[in-house]
Amino acid sequence: MQKWVCTICGYVYDPAVGEGDIPPRTPFEELPEDWVCPLCGAGKESFEPEDSG
């Protein structure tokens, strides 16, 4: 599954793990629109797909 990186603080959302109340295997696209980075509070618009290259 695609990981997503916060461009503000570098936090990586790993859908295989989930986060807080978000269960494992939840794709980034299915996170609630009001979800924010657990480290810096940035919105989903501040995340980019992790470069796997």
N, CA, C and O atoms as a CHARMM CRD file, in Angstrom:
* protein
*
  212
    1    1 MET  N      0.83800  -1.19100   0.00000 PROA 1      0.00000
    2    1 MET  CA     0.00000   0.00000   0.00000 PROA 1      0.00000
    3    1 MET  C      0.88200   1.25400   0.00000 PROA 1      0.00000
    4    1 MET  O      1.96500   1.26300   0.58500 PROA 1      0.00000
    5    2 GLN  N      0.41500   2.27900  -0.64500 PROA 2      0.00000
    6    2 GLN  CA     1.15100   3.53900  -0.78000 PROA 2      0.00000
    7    2 GLN  C      1.25300   4.27700   0.55000 PROA 2      0.00000
    8    2 GLN  O      0.24700   4.50900   1.22000 PROA 2      0.00000
    9    3 LYS  N      2.48000   4.64400   0.92800 PROA 3      0.00000
   10    3 LYS  CA     2.68600   5.48200   2.10500 PROA 3      0.00000
   11    3 LYS  C      2.63400   6.94400   1.67300 PROA 3      0.00000
   12    3 LYS  O      2.93400   7.27400   0.52500 PROA 3      0.00000
   13    4 TRP  N      2.24800   7.81900   2.61100 PROA 4      0.00000
   14    4 TRP  CA     2.12800   9.24800   2.34300 PROA 4      0.00000
   15    4 TRP  C      2.96900  10.01500   3.34800 PROA 4      0.00000
   16    4 TRP  O      2.99100   9.67400   4.53100 PROA 4      0.00000
   17    5 VAL  N      3.67100  11.06100   2.87900 PROA 5      0.00000
   18    5 VAL  CA     4.58500  11.83300   3.71900 PROA 5      0.00000
   19    5 VAL  C      4.06700  13.25800   3.89900 PROA 5      0.00000
   20    5 VAL  O      3.66300  13.90900   2.93600 PROA 5      0.00000
   21    6 CYS  N      4.08600  13.73400   5.15100 PROA 6      0.00000
   22    6 CYS  CA     3.72000  15.11800   5.43900 PROA 6      0.00000
   23    6 CYS  C      4.87100  16.00800   4.97400 PROA 6      0.00000
   24    6 CYS  O      6.01400  15.82900   5.39200 PROA 6      0.00000
   25    7 THR  N      4.55500  16.96900   4.10400 PROA 7      0.00000
   26    7 THR  CA     5.59600  17.85000   3.56600 PROA 7      0.00000
   27    7 THR  C      6.02600  18.90200   4.58600 PROA 7      0.00000
   28    7 THR  O      7.00400  19.61400   4.36000 PROA 7      0.00000
   29    8 ILE  N      5.31800  19.00700   5.69200 PROA 8      0.00000
   30    8 ILE  CA     5.65100  19.97700   6.73200 PROA 8      0.00000
   31    8 ILE  C      6.67100  19.39200   7.71900 PROA 8      0.00000
   32    8 ILE  O      7.70500  20.00400   7.98500 PROA 8      0.00000
   33    9 CYS  N      6.36800  18.20100   8.26000 PROA 9      0.00000
   34    9 CYS  CA     7.22200  17.64800   9.31400 PROA 9      0.00000
   35    9 CYS  C      7.89600  16.32300   8.96700 PROA 9      0.00000
   36    9 CYS  O      8.78400  15.87600   9.69400 PROA 9      0.00000
   37   10 GLY  N      7.48600  15.68900   7.86400 PROA 10     0.00000
   38   10 GLY  CA     8.11400  14.43500   7.46500 PROA 10     0.00000
   39   10 GLY  C      7.44100  13.18100   8.00700 PROA 10     0.00000
   40   10 GLY  O      7.90500  12.07300   7.74000 PROA 10     0.00000
   41   11 TYR  N      6.34400  13.33400   8.76900 PROA 11     0.00000
   42   11 TYR  CA     5.61400  12.16800   9.27100 PROA 11     0.00000
   43   11 TYR  C      5.16000  11.30600   8.09500 PROA 11     0.00000
   44   11 TYR  O      4.73100  11.82700   7.06500 PROA 11     0.00000
   45   12 VAL  N      5.25700   9.99100   8.25300 PROA 12     0.00000
   46   12 VAL  CA     4.83300   9.06600   7.20200 PROA 12     0.00000
   47   12 VAL  C      3.58000   8.32800   7.66500 PROA 12     0.00000
   48   12 VAL  O      3.59600   7.63600   8.68200 PROA 12     0.00000
   49   13 TYR  N      2.48900   8.48300   6.90500 PROA 13     0.00000
   50   13 TYR  CA     1.28400   7.69700   7.16000 PROA 13     0.00000
   51   13 TYR  C      1.43500   6.38000   6.40900 PROA 13     0.00000
   52   13 TYR  O      1.54300   6.35200   5.18300 PROA 13     0.00000
   53   14 ASP  N      1.44000   5.29600   7.17100 PROA 14     0.00000
   54   14 ASP  CA     1.56100   3.95700   6.59600 PROA 14     0.00000
   55   14 ASP  C      0.21100   3.27000   6.72500 PROA 14     0.00000
   56   14 ASP  O     -0.18600   2.90000   7.83000 PROA 14     0.00000
   57   15 PRO  N     -0.50400   3.09300   5.61500 PROA 15     0.00000
   58   15 PRO  CA    -1.83500   2.49700   5.69200 PROA 15     0.00000
   59   15 PRO  C     -1.82800   1.06600   6.22300 PROA 15     0.00000
   60   15 PRO  O     -2.85000   0.60400   6.73000 PROA 15     0.00000
   61   16 ALA  N     -0.72500   0.36400   6.12300 PROA 16     0.00000
   62   16 ALA  CA    -0.65100  -0.99500   6.65500 PROA 16     0.00000
   63   16 ALA  C     -0.74400  -0.98700   8.17800 PROA 16     0.00000
   64   16 ALA  O     -1.14600  -1.98100   8.78200 PROA 16     0.00000
   65   17 VAL  N     -0.37300   0.13200   8.79800 PROA 17     0.00000
   66   17 VAL  CA    -0.36400   0.25400  10.25300 PROA 17     0.00000
   67   17 VAL  C     -1.58000   1.00900  10.77500 PROA 17     0.00000
   68   17 VAL  O     -2.09900   0.68300  11.84200 PROA 17     0.00000
   69   18 GLY  N     -2.04000   2.01700  10.02900 PROA 18     0.00000
   70   18 GLY  CA    -3.11600   2.88100  10.50400 PROA 18     0.00000
   71   18 GLY  C     -2.53600   3.94100  11.44100 PROA 18     0.00000
   72   18 GLY  O     -1.32000   4.11700  11.51500 PROA 18     0.00000
   73   19 GLU  N     -3.42700   4.65200  12.16100 PROA 19     0.00000
   74   19 GLU  CA    -2.97100   5.70900  13.06700 PROA 19     0.00000
   75   19 GLU  C     -4.08600   6.03600  14.03900 PROA 19     0.00000
   76   19 GLU  O     -5.19000   6.38800  13.62300 PROA 19     0.00000
   77   20 GLY  N     -3.80900   5.92300  15.33100 PROA 20     0.00000
   78   20 GLY  CA    -4.81800   6.26000  16.33400 PROA 20     0.00000
   79   20 GLY  C     -6.10700   5.47800  16.12700 PROA 20     0.00000
   80   20 GLY  O     -6.10700   4.24900  16.20100 PROA 20     0.00000
   81   21 ASP  N     -7.20800   6.18500  15.86800 PROA 21     0.00000
   82   21 ASP  CA    -8.50300   5.54300  15.65000 PROA 21     0.00000
   83   21 ASP  C     -8.67000   4.99200  14.23300 PROA 21     0.00000
   84   21 ASP  O     -9.68000   4.35700  13.93100 PROA 21     0.00000
   85   22 ILE  N     -7.69800   5.22800  13.37400 PROA 22     0.00000
   86   22 ILE  CA    -7.75800   4.74100  11.99100 PROA 22     0.00000
   87   22 ILE  C     -7.22500   3.30400  11.96500 PROA 22     0.00000
   88   22 ILE  O     -6.06700   3.06800  12.30800 PROA 22     0.00000
   89   23 PRO  N     -8.05500   2.35700  11.56500 PROA 23     0.00000
   90   23 PRO  CA    -7.60800   0.96000  11.58800 PROA 23     0.00000
   91   23 PRO  C     -6.56600   0.65400  10.50600 PROA 23     0.00000
   92   23 PRO  O     -6.51400   1.32800   9.47700 PROA 23     0.00000
   93   24 PRO  N     -5.74200  -0.36300  10.74700 PROA 24     0.00000
   94   24 PRO  CA    -4.78300  -0.78900   9.72100 PROA 24     0.00000
   95   24 PRO  C     -5.48800  -1.09800   8.40400 PROA 24     0.00000
   96   24 PRO  O     -6.65800  -1.47900   8.37700 PROA 24     0.00000
   97   25 ARG  N     -4.74500  -0.92400   7.31800 PROA 25     0.00000
   98   25 ARG  CA    -5.19700  -1.19000   5.94800 PROA 25     0.00000
   99   25 ARG  C     -6.19600  -0.15200   5.46600 PROA 25     0.00000
  100   25 ARG  O     -6.98000  -0.43000   4.55900 PROA 25     0.00000
  101   26 THR  N     -6.18300   1.05000   6.05900 PROA 26     0.00000
  102   26 THR  CA    -7.03200   2.14100   5.59000 PROA 26     0.00000
  103   26 THR  C     -6.22700   2.99700   4.62800 PROA 26     0.00000
  104   26 THR  O     -5.28200   3.66300   5.05000 PROA 26     0.00000
  105   27 PRO  N     -6.57900   3.00100   3.32900 PROA 27     0.00000
  106   27 PRO  CA    -5.84800   3.83100   2.36200 PROA 27     0.00000
  107   27 PRO  C     -5.95100   5.31700   2.71300 PROA 27     0.00000
  108   27 PRO  O     -6.95200   5.75600   3.27900 PROA 27     0.00000
  109   28 PHE  N     -4.93300   6.07300   2.38200 PROA 28     0.00000
  110   28 PHE  CA    -4.90400   7.50800   2.65700 PROA 28     0.00000
  111   28 PHE  C     -6.14300   8.19500   2.08700 PROA 28     0.00000
  112   28 PHE  O     -6.71400   9.08200   2.72200 PROA 28     0.00000
  113   29 GLU  N     -6.55100   7.78600   0.90400 PROA 29     0.00000
  114   29 GLU  CA    -7.70800   8.39500   0.23600 PROA 29     0.00000
  115   29 GLU  C     -8.99700   8.21000   1.03100 PROA 29     0.00000
  116   29 GLU  O     -9.94500   8.97500   0.85200 PROA 29     0.00000
  117   30 GLU  N     -9.04500   7.20900   1.90300 PROA 30     0.00000
  118   30 GLU  CA   -10.25600   6.94300   2.68300 PROA 30     0.00000
  119   30 GLU  C    -10.22600   7.57200   4.07600 PROA 30     0.00000
  120   30 GLU  O    -11.16800   7.39900   4.84900 PROA 30     0.00000
  121   31 LEU  N     -9.14900   8.30400   4.40700 PROA 31     0.00000
  122   31 LEU  CA    -9.11000   9.00200   5.68600 PROA 31     0.00000
  123   31 LEU  C    -10.15300  10.11700   5.66900 PROA 31     0.00000
  124   31 LEU  O    -10.42400  10.68500   4.61100 PROA 31     0.00000
  125   32 PRO  N    -10.74200  10.44000   6.82400 PROA 32     0.00000
  126   32 PRO  CA   -11.72300  11.53700   6.85400 PROA 32     0.00000
  127   32 PRO  C    -11.10300  12.83400   6.34200 PROA 32     0.00000
  128   32 PRO  O     -9.90600  13.06100   6.51400 PROA 32     0.00000
  129   33 GLU  N    -11.90800  13.67900   5.71700 PROA 33     0.00000
  130   33 GLU  CA   -11.40300  14.94400   5.16600 PROA 33     0.00000
  131   33 GLU  C    -10.80900  15.84500   6.24600 PROA 33     0.00000
  132   33 GLU  O     -9.93400  16.66100   5.95900 PROA 33     0.00000
  133   34 ASP  N    -11.27800  15.70300   7.48100 PROA 34     0.00000
  134   34 ASP  CA   -10.76600  16.54300   8.55900 PROA 34     0.00000
  135   34 ASP  C     -9.59000  15.91200   9.31200 PROA 34     0.00000
  136   34 ASP  O     -9.15600  16.43100  10.34000 PROA 34     0.00000
  137   35 TRP  N     -9.07300  14.78300   8.79000 PROA 35     0.00000
  138   35 TRP  CA    -7.91100  14.13500   9.41100 PROA 35     0.00000
  139   35 TRP  C     -6.70600  15.05500   9.28200 PROA 35     0.00000
  140   35 TRP  O     -6.52000  15.70900   8.25600 PROA 35     0.00000
  141   36 VAL  N     -5.88900  15.10200  10.33300 PROA 36     0.00000
  142   36 VAL  CA    -4.67700  15.92400  10.31200 PROA 36     0.00000
  143   36 VAL  C     -3.47500  15.09700  10.75100 PROA 36     0.00000
  144   36 VAL  O     -3.61500  14.06300  11.40500 PROA 36     0.00000
  145   37 CYS  N     -2.31000  15.56700  10.38200 PROA 37     0.00000
  146   37 CYS  CA    -1.05800  14.92900  10.76800 PROA 37     0.00000
  147   37 CYS  C     -0.99200  14.84300  12.29700 PROA 37     0.00000
  148   37 CYS  O     -1.19800  15.84900  12.97600 PROA 37     0.00000
  149   38 PRO  N     -0.70700  13.65700  12.84600 PROA 38     0.00000
  150   38 PRO  CA    -0.65500  13.52500  14.30200 PROA 38     0.00000
  151   38 PRO  C      0.54400  14.22700  14.93800 PROA 38     0.00000
  152   38 PRO  O      0.56600  14.42100  16.15400 PROA 38     0.00000
  153   39 LEU  N      1.53300  14.60700  14.14400 PROA 39     0.00000
  154   39 LEU  CA     2.70200  15.29200  14.70300 PROA 39     0.00000
  155   39 LEU  C      2.59800  16.80300  14.64700 PROA 39     0.00000
  156   39 LEU  O      2.89300  17.48400  15.62900 PROA 39     0.00000
  157   40 CYS  N      2.17400  17.34300  13.49000 PROA 40     0.00000
  158   40 CYS  CA     2.20000  18.80500  13.34500 PROA 40     0.00000
  159   40 CYS  C      0.82600  19.43400  13.09600 PROA 40     0.00000
  160   40 CYS  O      0.69700  20.65800  13.10200 PROA 40     0.00000
  161   41 GLY  N     -0.20300  18.60500  12.87600 PROA 41     0.00000
  162   41 GLY  CA    -1.54800  19.13600  12.68500 PROA 41     0.00000
  163   41 GLY  C     -1.86100  19.59400  11.27300 PROA 41     0.00000
  164   41 GLY  O     -2.91400  20.18900  11.04100 PROA 41     0.00000
  165   42 ALA  N     -0.96600  19.33000  10.31800 PROA 42     0.00000
  166   42 ALA  CA    -1.21300  19.72100   8.92600 PROA 42     0.00000
  167   42 ALA  C     -2.35500  18.89000   8.33800 PROA 42     0.00000
  168   42 ALA  O     -2.54000  17.73100   8.70800 PROA 42     0.00000
  169   43 GLY  N     -3.11200  19.48500   7.42800 PROA 43     0.00000
  170   43 GLY  CA    -4.21600  18.79400   6.77400 PROA 43     0.00000
  171   43 GLY  C     -3.74600  17.82400   5.70000 PROA 43     0.00000
  172   43 GLY  O     -2.56600  17.78300   5.35100 PROA 43     0.00000
  173   44 LYS  N     -4.68500  17.04900   5.18400 PROA 44     0.00000
  174   44 LYS  CA    -4.36400  16.05200   4.15600 PROA 44     0.00000
  175   44 LYS  C     -3.71100  16.67400   2.92000 PROA 44     0.00000
  176   44 LYS  O     -2.93500  16.01700   2.22600 PROA 44     0.00000
  177   45 GLU  N     -4.02900  17.95100   2.64700 PROA 45     0.00000
  178   45 GLU  CA    -3.46900  18.61000   1.46600 PROA 45     0.00000
  179   45 GLU  C     -1.95200  18.79400   1.57600 PROA 45     0.00000
  180   45 GLU  O     -1.28700  19.08200   0.58100 PROA 45     0.00000
  181   46 SER  N     -1.41000  18.62700   2.78400 PROA 46     0.00000
  182   46 SER  CA     0.03300  18.77800   2.99000 PROA 46     0.00000
  183   46 SER  C      0.79400  17.46900   2.82000 PROA 46     0.00000
  184   46 SER  O      2.00200  17.42200   3.05300 PROA 46     0.00000
  185   47 PHE  N      0.10900  16.41700   2.42100 PROA 47     0.00000
  186   47 PHE  CA     0.74000  15.11200   2.23600 PROA 47     0.00000
  187   47 PHE  C      0.96500  14.80800   0.75600 PROA 47     0.00000
  188   47 PHE  O      0.17900  15.19600  -0.10800 PROA 47     0.00000
  189   48 GLU  N      2.05400  14.10700   0.49600 PROA 48     0.00000
  190   48 GLU  CA     2.37500  13.65300  -0.86100 PROA 48     0.00000
  191   48 GLU  C      2.71300  12.17300  -0.80700 PROA 48     0.00000
  192   48 GLU  O      3.18600  11.68800   0.22100 PROA 48     0.00000
  193   49 PRO  N      2.47800  11.43800  -1.90500 PROA 49     0.00000
  194   49 PRO  CA     2.85500  10.03200  -1.92300 PROA 49     0.00000
  195   49 PRO  C      4.37100   9.89500  -1.70800 PROA 49     0.00000
  196   49 PRO  O      5.16300  10.68400  -2.22500 PROA 49     0.00000
  197   50 GLU  N      4.74500   8.87800  -0.93500 PROA 50     0.00000
  198   50 GLU  CA     6.16400   8.63200  -0.68700 PROA 50     0.00000
  199   50 GLU  C      6.81800   8.14200  -1.97300 PROA 50     0.00000
  200   50 GLU  O      6.26000   7.31600  -2.69600 PROA 50     0.00000
  201   51 ASP  N      8.00300   8.66100  -2.24300 PROA 51     0.00000
  202   51 ASP  CA     8.76000   8.22900  -3.41600 PROA 51     0.00000
  203   51 ASP  C      9.41300   6.90000  -3.10400 PROA 51     0.00000
  204   51 ASP  O     10.31200   6.81700  -2.26800 PROA 51     0.00000
  205   52 SER  N      8.95600   5.86300  -3.78000 PROA 52     0.00000
  206   52 SER  CA     9.48200   4.52800  -3.50900 PROA 52     0.00000
  207   52 SER  C     10.70900   4.21800  -4.35500 PROA 52     0.00000
  208   52 SER  O     11.25400   3.11700  -4.27900 PROA 52     0.00000
  209   53 GLY  N     11.15000   5.18200  -5.16200 PROA 53     0.00000
  210   53 GLY  CA    12.26200   4.94300  -6.06000 PROA 53     0.00000
  211   53 GLY  C     13.54900   5.14600  -5.38700 PROA 53     0.00000
  212   53 GLY  O     14.60100   4.98600  -6.00500 PROA 53     0.00000
